[in-house]
């Protein structure tokens, strides 16, 4: 059933969508887009976004630990494009757009792109609904691009959507708890004081 779904996505391949989907999927490579967003929130954007940046960072760390560090190695699910499940032996069953299969060497379940994207998107959404909706839309496009490029099974993406969202929500409540427990930390994340105040050198 999952292979049939992937072949359906493959049937959508065309010269217009191919570069668009490939470009979208590269936004999620190594969580670069979301890491950049966290850094911008923490340093460049208005101070009201500091807590969002910190929450994104925490959510991405959870995703890295549980998705990439634990779950992938625990399940060790072969990629759908590996020949007979053999590690890094590329089959001819799916179209290898832009030779993307050749650059992927980790296991399939769950999808790291999807997990990190929804972790970050929900971290944003929990603080600011308007910006969060757009982040969720982008995360969804990244998730769909993984299926379009046939680098993940649908259940890889579905599980990552769920777990990634949980990472973002959990990160939000942890950050809120820390802000309540440590008033100085809260003042920093709310932009009332500078980062230097955390080490007692500024107010």
C-alpha positions, 0 to 999 in steps of 0.5 A: 500500500505504501509503495503504491502511494509513493508511485502515485506521488511519482506519477506527479513528477513533471518539469515544473514541480520537480525543481519546486519540490526539490527546493522545498525539501532542501529547506529542511536539510539538517534543519538549516531553515529552522536553525536559522529561524531560531537564531534570527528570533534570538538575535535579530528580530524584535525582542518579543521573538526571543522566547520563540527562538529559544523554544524552536531551539529546544524543540529541534534538540528534542527532534535530533535526540529522539528522531535522529539519535534514537528512533532511526537507529532503533527501528533501522527501517530500510529506505524505500529506494534501497534494493531489497532493503540492502544498505545504500544499494539503489534500486531502479523502482523509483525515479532518482530525481537530482540524484537525491538517493545518492546523498541519503545514507541514514535509515528511513523511519522516522523522517528527520525533515518532517520531525524537525519542521513540525517541531519548529512550526508548533514551537512557533504556533504555540506562542504566536498563532498567525506566524505559526500557521505559516510555519505549519504550512511550510512544514507540511510542504516539506513533509509532502516533498519527502513523499514526492521525491520518494525518499520516505514511506508515508508512515515515516512522514505521518509518525514524524508529523505527530512526534515532531508536533509533540516536541514543539508542544513539549518545548513550549511548556518546558520554556514556560515552566522555566520562565515561571521558575526563573524570573530573570530568564523570563525577563531576558526572553521577553526582551525586558533585559539583555542577555548579559543580565544572565551573568550579572553584567547588565540589566 
